[in-house]
Amino acid sequence: MLENISRANGNASAVNGAAKDTSGDMKALVKDAQSLLSAAASLTGNKADELRERGMELLDQALGKASKYQDQAMVKGKELARTADVYVKDNPWRTVAVAAGVGLLLGVILGRK
């Protein structure tokens, strides 16, 4: 039981870390592409075409990374769901008790307002 919880927490931490890394990578790629495309807007000829092409490559890289990380997040999400399912099946009464406690707590908090 505790093993399942610690494994789920570890998976959630891995997903959060990957999401932060992805966010930084995506922002950097998009900023680079934006700067290249804005510089290309003021130029003409071959140099502008090269900058536009490079900007499009950077955007394609960003989309590729986003797709890869989306797939990884889906896999991790499914693993977390399976872990939660196993925990609930192994501990049905404990799960009911926790859900009832959370419901009672929310009822008390919302009832005060």
C-alpha positions as CSV (number, residue, x, y, z in Angstrom):
1,M,0.0,0.0,0.0
2,L,2.7,2.5,1.0
3,E,4.8,1.3,-1.9
4,N,2.0,2.2,-4.3
5,I,1.6,5.7,-2.8
6,S,5.4,6.3,-2.9
7,R,5.5,5.1,-6.5
8,A,2.6,7.4,-7.5
9,N,4.3,10.3,-5.8
10,G,7.6,9.5,-7.6
11,N,5.7,9.4,-10.9
12,A,4.0,12.7,-10.2
13,S,7.3,14.3,-9.3
14,A,8.8,13.0,-12.6
15,V,5.9,14.4,-14.6
16,N,6.2,17.8,-12.8
17,G,9.9,18.0,-13.5
18,A,9.5,17.1,-17.1
19,A,6.7,19.7,-17.5
20,K,9.0,22.4,-16.0
21,D,11.8,21.4,-18.3
22,T,9.5,21.3,-21.3
23,S,8.1,24.7,-20.5
24,G,11.6,26.3,-20.4
25,D,12.6,24.6,-23.6
26,M,9.4,25.6,-25.4
27,K,9.7,29.3,-24.3
28,A,13.4,29.4,-25.4
29,L,12.6,27.9,-28.8
30,V,9.6,30.2,-29.4
31,K,11.6,33.3,-28.4
32,D,14.4,32.3,-30.8
33,A,11.9,31.7,-33.6
34,Q,10.1,35.0,-32.9
35,S,13.4,37.0,-33.0
36,L,14.4,35.3,-36.2
37,L,11.1,35.9,-37.8
38,S,11.0,39.6,-36.7
39,A,14.5,40.1,-38.0
40,A,13.5,38.5,-41.3
41,A,10.5,40.8,-41.6
42,S,12.9,43.8,-42.0
43,L,15.2,42.1,-44.5
44,T,14.6,41.1,-48.1
45,G,16.2,38.6,-50.5
46,N,18.2,35.5,-49.6
47,K,19.0,36.6,-46.1
48,A,15.4,37.0,-45.2
49,D,14.5,33.7,-46.7
50,E,17.3,32.0,-44.7
51,L,16.0,33.6,-41.4
52,R,12.4,32.7,-42.2
53,E,13.5,29.1,-42.9
54,R,15.5,28.9,-39.7
55,G,12.5,30.3,-37.7
56,M,10.2,27.7,-39.2
57,E,12.7,25.0,-38.3
58,L,12.8,26.2,-34.7
59,L,9.0,26.2,-34.6
60,D,8.9,22.7,-36.0
61,Q,11.4,21.6,-33.3
62,A,9.1,23.2,-30.7
63,L,6.1,21.3,-32.0
64,G,8.0,18.1,-32.1
65,K,9.2,18.4,-28.5
66,A,5.6,19.3,-27.4
67,S,4.3,16.2,-29.1
68,K,7.0,14.0,-27.5
69,Y,6.3,15.4,-24.0
70,Q,2.6,15.1,-24.5
71,D,3.0,11.4,-25.3
72,Q,5.2,11.0,-22.2
73,A,2.6,12.8,-20.0
74,M,-0.1,10.5,-21.3
75,V,1.9,7.4,-20.4
76,K,2.7,8.8,-16.9
77,G,-0.9,9.8,-16.4
78,K,-2.1,6.3,-17.3
79,E,0.5,4.8,-14.9
80,L,-0.8,7.1,-12.1
81,A,-4.4,6.1,-12.9
82,R,-3.4,2.4,-12.8
83,T,-1.7,2.9,-9.5
84,A,-4.7,4.7,-8.0
85,D,-7.0,2.0,-9.3
86,V,-4.9,-0.8,-7.7
87,Y,-4.8,1.1,-4.4
88,V,-8.6,1.6,-4.4
89,K,-9.2,-2.0,-5.2
90,D,-6.8,-3.1,-2.5
91,N,-8.2,-0.7,0.1
92,P,-11.8,0.0,-0.7
93,W,-12.9,0.9,2.9
94,R,-9.9,3.1,3.5
95,T,-10.7,4.9,0.2
96,V,-14.4,5.4,1.2
97,A,-13.3,6.7,4.6
98,V,-10.9,9.2,3.1
99,A,-13.5,10.4,0.5
100,A,-16.1,10.8,3.3
101,G,-13.6,12.8,5.4
102,V,-12.7,15.1,2.5
103,G,-16.4,15.5,1.8
104,L,-17.2,16.3,5.4
105,L,-14.3,18.8,5.6
106,L,-15.5,20.6,2.4
107,G,-19.0,20.6,3.7
108,V,-17.8,22.3,7.0
109,I,-15.7,24.8,5.1
110,L,-18.4,25.7,2.6
111,G,-21.1,25.7,5.3
112,R,-19.4,28.5,7.2
113,K,-19.6,31.0,4.3
